[in-house]
Amino acid sequence: MSNLKIPIRTCISCREKKEKKLLNRYQCIDKSLSLFSGNGRSFYLCNDCIENKKKCEKALFRQCRNKSNYFEQLKNLVE
């Protein structure tokens, strides 16, 4: 049998490399956070970082390049 490579991605908040299936994929479109729709740029967040507001919010500001109400949007997407 051949060895299949497992896709590895990086969480934008903690910068840890994890398997793709353990991370959640999101994107910023017009100052709103949404699940990845298949088009455009996206980023990954792990479940541990979603619980840490300060760390996650800073990473979202850096990734989306503006300061908006992203943490509340993220909580709504997770629920």
N, CA, C and O of each residue as an XYZ file, in Angstrom:
316
protein
N       0.835     -1.189      0.000
C       0.000      0.000      0.000
C       0.875      1.245      0.000
O       1.959      1.263      0.582
N       0.401      2.244     -0.640
C       1.151      3.501     -0.674
C       0.763      4.364      0.526
O      -0.364      4.306      1.017
N       1.715      5.155      0.979
C       1.448      6.080      2.071
C       0.760      7.317      1.517
O       1.305      8.007      0.656
N      -0.432      7.594      2.011
C      -1.145      8.801      1.603
C      -0.742      9.938      2.520
O      -0.665      9.762      3.736
N      -0.487     11.095      1.949
C      -0.107     12.243      2.756
C      -1.352     12.888      3.356
O      -2.368     13.055      2.683
N      -1.254     13.243      4.628
C      -2.347     13.904      5.321
C      -2.168     15.412      5.160
O      -1.098     15.934      5.471
N      -3.200     16.128      4.676
C      -3.070     17.575      4.513
C      -2.881     18.273      5.866
O      -3.639     18.037      6.807
N      -1.870     19.125      5.949
C      -1.568     19.875      7.167
C      -1.833     21.352      6.895
O      -1.402     21.880      5.870
N      -2.542     22.024      7.807
C      -2.830     23.451      7.694
C      -2.430     24.138      8.995
O      -2.210     23.472     10.006
N      -2.334     25.477      8.975
C      -1.903     26.247     10.128
C      -3.039     27.119     10.642
O      -3.695     27.815      9.867
N      -3.269     27.082     11.940
C      -4.251     27.949     12.596
C      -3.676     29.371     12.616
O      -2.508     29.553     12.957
N      -4.480     30.380     12.257
C      -3.964     31.748     12.205
C      -3.764     32.346     13.585
O      -3.044     33.334     13.725
N      -4.374     31.779     14.590
C      -4.277     32.336     15.933
C      -3.086     31.790     16.711
O      -2.264     32.563     17.202
N      -2.983     30.479     16.831
C      -1.901     29.875     17.618
C      -0.706     29.467     16.758
O       0.349     29.121     17.290
N      -0.863     29.503     15.434
C       0.190     29.146     14.486
C       0.635     27.688     14.599
O       1.746     27.346     14.194
N      -0.223     26.832     15.144
C       0.089     25.403     15.217
C      -0.313     24.721     13.921
O      -1.336     25.053     13.322
N       0.488     23.782     13.504
C       0.168     22.994     12.323
C      -0.598     21.755     12.762
O      -0.142     20.993     13.614
N      -1.770     21.568     12.165
C      -2.637     20.445     12.508
C      -3.212     19.849     11.235
O      -3.110     20.429     10.153
N      -3.821     18.678     11.387
C      -4.489     18.061     10.253
C      -5.654     18.934      9.806
O      -6.301     19.586     10.626
N      -5.911     18.942      8.531
C      -6.951     19.785      7.957
C      -8.327     19.498      8.568
O      -9.124     20.417      8.757
N      -8.603     18.235      8.874
C      -9.927     17.878      9.387
C     -10.159     18.367     10.824
O     -11.301     18.378     11.284
N      -9.106     18.770     11.538
C      -9.244     19.265     12.905
C      -9.457     20.776     12.969
O      -9.693     21.318     14.049
N      -9.379     21.457     11.838
C      -9.499     22.909     11.792
C     -10.791     23.329     11.106
O     -11.347     22.582     10.301
N     -11.265     24.526     11.428
C     -12.451     25.105     10.802
C     -12.007     26.161      9.795
O     -11.084     26.927     10.071
N     -12.644     26.209      8.646
C     -12.236     27.114      7.571
C     -13.247     28.252      7.414
O     -14.448     28.016      7.283
N     -12.740     29.493      7.429
C     -13.572     30.691      7.340
C     -13.009     31.635      6.296
O     -11.911     31.432      5.778
N     -13.790     32.685      5.991
C     -13.318     33.743      5.115
C     -14.003     35.046      5.478
O     -15.087     35.041      6.061
N     -13.371     36.169      5.135
C     -13.927     37.505      5.351
C     -14.397     38.052      4.011
O     -13.626     38.124      3.054
N     -15.664     38.435      3.951
C     -16.211     39.039      2.743
C     -16.948     40.312      3.151
O     -17.923     40.254      3.900
N     -16.490     41.444      2.666
C     -17.121     42.743      2.934
C     -17.374     42.968      4.426
O     -18.501     43.251      4.832
N     -16.340     42.844      5.224
C     -16.367     43.064      6.675
C     -17.325     42.138      7.417
O     -17.830     42.492      8.482
N     -17.576     40.962      6.863
C     -18.376     39.970      7.586
C     -17.683     38.620      7.492
O     -17.098     38.270      6.466
N     -17.760     37.890      8.560
C     -17.120     36.582      8.663
C     -18.117     35.511      8.251
O     -19.282     35.561      8.646
N     -17.669     34.546      7.460
C     -18.554     33.469      7.035
C     -17.748     32.189      6.854
O     -16.519     32.209      6.800
N     -18.467     31.082      6.762
C     -17.818     29.816      6.434
C     -17.301     29.896      5.005
O     -17.841     30.647      4.193
N     -16.284     29.147      4.697
C     -15.682     29.191      3.370
C     -16.681     28.728      2.319
O     -17.260     27.648      2.437
N     -16.883     29.556      1.284
C     -17.876     29.258      0.254
C     -17.287     28.572     -0.971
O     -18.026     28.142     -1.857
N     -15.968     28.465     -1.027
C     -15.339     27.812     -2.168
C     -14.611     28.779     -3.071
O     -13.833     28.352     -3.924
N     -14.841     30.074     -2.909
C     -14.177     31.086     -3.732
C     -13.448     32.083     -2.845
O     -13.929     32.426     -1.765
N     -12.295     32.545     -3.295
C     -11.575     33.589     -2.572
C     -10.603     33.039     -1.543
O     -10.377     31.833     -1.449
N     -10.032     33.964     -0.769
C      -9.047     33.607      0.251
C      -9.745     33.160      1.523
O     -10.825     33.645      1.861
N      -9.117     32.237      2.213
C      -9.700     31.720      3.451
C      -8.602     31.515      4.474
O      -7.419     31.675      4.175
N      -9.007     31.157      5.691
C      -8.066     30.883      6.770
C      -8.656     29.831      7.686
O      -9.852     29.542      7.640
N      -7.795     29.262      8.522
C      -8.196     28.180      9.418
C      -8.062     28.609     10.872
O      -7.137     29.337     11.232
N      -8.999     28.151     11.710
C      -8.957     28.349     13.158
C      -9.215     27.011     13.836
O     -10.087     26.251     13.415
N      -8.446     26.724     14.897
C      -8.699     25.494     15.652
C      -9.742     25.776     16.737
O      -9.988     26.929     17.090
N     -10.341     24.723     17.251
C     -11.397     24.874     18.250
C     -10.891     25.482     19.552
O     -11.637     26.186     20.232
N      -9.628     25.220     19.914
C      -9.066     25.787     21.143
C      -8.966     27.298     21.050
O      -9.242     27.995     22.027
N      -8.582     27.810     19.910
C      -8.416     29.258     19.736
C      -9.756     29.993     19.666
O      -9.838     31.163     20.039
N     -10.784     29.328     19.199
C     -12.105     29.950     19.129
C     -12.598     30.301     20.533
O     -13.331     31.275     20.703
N     -12.204     29.522     21.533
C     -12.613     29.779     22.912
C     -11.854     30.944     23.553
O     -12.357     31.555     24.497
N     -10.660     31.261     23.062
C      -9.822     32.320     23.623
C     -10.107     33.625     22.881
O      -9.596     33.831     21.780
N     -10.918     34.513     23.473
C     -11.391     35.710     22.788
C     -10.262     36.651     22.388
O     -10.204     37.081     21.236
N      -9.375     36.975     23.303
C      -8.335     37.971     23.028
C      -7.399     37.516     21.908
O      -7.090     38.284     20.997
N      -6.961     36.289     21.984
C      -6.031     35.747     20.999
C      -6.692     35.619     19.623
O      -6.087     35.944     18.601
N      -7.918     35.149     19.611
C      -8.637     34.931     18.362
C      -8.996     36.262     17.701
O      -8.883     36.404     16.483
N      -9.423     37.220     18.494
C      -9.829     38.519     17.958
C      -8.657     39.228     17.280
O      -8.819     39.829     16.219
N      -7.491     39.155     17.890
C      -6.299     39.776     17.319
C      -5.952     39.135     15.968
O      -5.606     39.838     15.019
N      -6.044     37.827     15.885
C      -5.747     37.130     14.635
C      -6.776     37.468     13.557
O      -6.425     37.605     12.385
N      -8.039     37.603     13.946
C      -9.080     37.953     12.978
C      -8.892     39.371     12.453
O      -9.101     39.617     11.265
N      -8.502     40.308     13.313
C      -8.231     41.681     12.876
C      -7.097     41.700     11.860
O      -7.169     42.404     10.852
N      -6.054     40.929     12.127
C      -4.899     40.879     11.236
C      -5.275     40.229      9.908
O      -4.862     40.702      8.849
N      -6.044     39.166      9.955
C      -6.400     38.432      8.737
C      -7.384     39.218      7.866
O      -7.230     39.255      6.645
N      -8.383     39.840      8.473
C      -9.424     40.537      7.704
C      -9.065     41.988      7.420
O      -9.778     42.669      6.684
N      -7.973     42.467      7.992
C      -7.409     43.787      7.726
C      -8.313     44.954      8.101
O      -8.221     46.019      7.491
N      -9.180     44.778      9.086
C      -9.935     45.882      9.654
C     -10.484     45.454     11.010
O     -10.493     44.269     11.341
N     -10.934     46.414     11.777
C     -11.459     46.106     13.105
C     -12.976     46.169     13.045
O     -13.570     47.236     12.886
N     -13.569     45.032     13.171
C     -15.021     44.922     13.164
C     -15.417     43.966     14.288
O     -14.577     43.591     15.106
N     -16.636     43.586     14.332
C     -17.184     42.754     15.390
C     -17.059     41.268     15.021
O     -18.057     40.547     14.998
N     -15.846     40.819     14.736
C     -15.638     39.469     14.211
C     -15.845     38.373     15.247
O     -16.337     37.298     14.904
N     -15.488     38.612     16.494
C     -15.588     37.540     17.488
C     -17.052     37.134     17.711
O     -17.348     35.947     17.846
N     -17.953     38.098     17.748
C     -19.375     37.778     17.913
C     -19.907     37.040     16.684
O     -20.717     36.121     16.806
N     -19.446     37.448     15.498
C     -19.836     36.746     14.275
C     -19.338     35.306     14.299
O     -20.044     34.391     13.874
N     -18.123     35.110     14.796
C     -17.553     33.770     14.895
C     -18.363     32.898     15.860
O     -18.647     31.737     15.565
N     -18.723     33.453     16.988
C     -19.538     32.700     17.958
C     -20.876     32.294     17.367
O     -21.358     31.192     17.627
N     -21.485     33.178     16.569
C     -22.751     32.853     15.921
C     -22.572     31.739     14.885
O     -23.454     30.893     14.734
N     -21.453     31.730     14.179
C     -21.198     30.681     13.199
C     -20.958     29.330     13.862
O     -21.364     28.294     13.337
N     -20.295     29.346     15.018
C     -19.982     28.103     15.719
C     -21.239     27.482     16.308
O     -21.380     26.259     16.319
N     -22.145     28.303     16.794
C     -23.381     27.787     17.411
C     -24.359     27.313     16.422
O     -25.440     26.854     16.792
